[in-house]
Amino acid sequence: MIGSACVTVPAYSTFCRARWDPAFKDVCARAKHFHCRCETCYKLQEEGLKKWASQINRAEFKLQHRAEVTNWRRLERHYQFTARQHPDEMLVLSYDGTVSLGLPRLTNRMPKGVPVSRLNVVPLGLTNHSAMTNYSISMLKHQYAKGANRLLTVLDHCIRATKFGQHVSRTHGSWY
């Protein structure tokens, strides 16, 4: 800015170089966290770290949590089987959005001479247990935000296809 008292903003590379300057050695890198986590697992991990420091056994907490997980899986299976047997009464959807995948993925250790650039996609799985159909959708990694908007968009399309499509619940009129 010519003729103003404002100082120009440094380039991004200046900030990157300054980050690793010895004067900033006390600054820690921010931990990345991209997934939802079970609250019980989080508490068990915290307790485990405390007990690991004090050498106390935490097996009883693991057993308690394993029982909760087993009961949850049993409840999921019950709803899935009920939806398969009575699709006109119950709609059960399972959604799984996972981490990005770099394609092509040949092996864990890439052969020599193969470029390291990848097409990063985020696979998404949706299962309609009532209609016994599976959908696998892959989206470009930075094309859309991964989160609630994407989940709601996918669920909206799936529910509309069920409501207005050829699903057995549509023929029995349970949506009206």
PyMOL commands that set and color helices and strands:
alter all, ss='L'
color gray80, all
select helices_A, chain A and resi 12-19+22-24+39-54+59-85+148-164+168-172
alter helices_A, ss='H'
color red, helices_A
select strands_A, chain A and resi 93-97+101-103+119-128+133-140
alter strands_A, ss='S'
color yellow, strands_A
deselect
rebuild
show_as cartoon
